[in-house]
Amino acid sequence: MNVFVFDVESVPDIESGRKIHDLQGLEDADVVRAMEQLRSQQTGNTFMPHYLQRIVAISVVLSTTDGVRVWSLGSPESGEKELLERFFAGLEKYNPTLVSWNGSGFDLPVIQFRSLLHGVNAHHYWQTGDEDTSFRYNNYLSRFHWRHIDLMDVLAGYQPRAFAKLDHIATMLGFPGKTGMDGSQVGAAWLAGEIEAIRNYCETDALNTYLVYLCFEKMRGKLSQGVYESRLEQVRASLAEAQKPHLDDFLSHWASD
């Protein structure tokens, strides 16, 4: 079985915000401030609605019979449309179990709205069994199917009052959790041109999600203790082989816990 763990990082969609709120003539920074002020008046916080979240990074941990690897889709120069096209191409190529943390609540709705904006073909993702009957009772769209596993939602028993932060659960289980940047810093990093740092951070979130997923699979009897431990070693070996500073840092935090 192929497993495709993913995480998304996003920033306010300035161009759409300018159109929606009739903010022509303002500099980008002023548009963001106006969008945040309007949002704060509406909701009490400045977090943009899903459709105004511009995707700047999608990172993946892919587990197949060939091994496990982590990377960010596209390149630092890739536009949002390319990132989305690569994401859906991966689903079509590997036909995987999709795994996320709060993917149903945030990442996938953002991906869907942004794909609508860019006219991205996501045929495989939207299948519900009309063409491939295997999707009829197990597709990516249903909250209670297993082709997409939103770990946060499932572990909380689908009860919002029980939702938890990935960082807390990963740390509780002995994994690194967040080792540097966090989501609240992504916007400032984007404005500073630090897209590589955002991509690196996104990769570590995907890694934490995959490690929690392995614990989940062991808990529900899908992995024996021996296989679980071998999968952890597989991750360690893959990160060490990559020889990338942010992955080395992730490993060092893991080793010290």
Secondary structure, 3 states (H helix, E strand, C coil): CCEEEEEEEEEECHHHHHHHCCCCCCCHHHHHHHHHHHHHHHHCCCCCCHHHEEEEEEEEEEEECCEEEEEECCCCCCCHHHHHHHHHHHHHHHCCEEEECCHHHHHHHHHHHHHHHHCCCCCCCCCCCCCCHHHCCCCCCCCCCCCEEEHHHHHCCCCHHHCCCHHHHHHHCCCCCCCCCCHHHHHHHHHCCCHHHHHHHHHHHHHHHHHHHHHHHHHCCCCCHHHHHHHHHHHHHHHHHHCCHHHHHHHHHHHHC
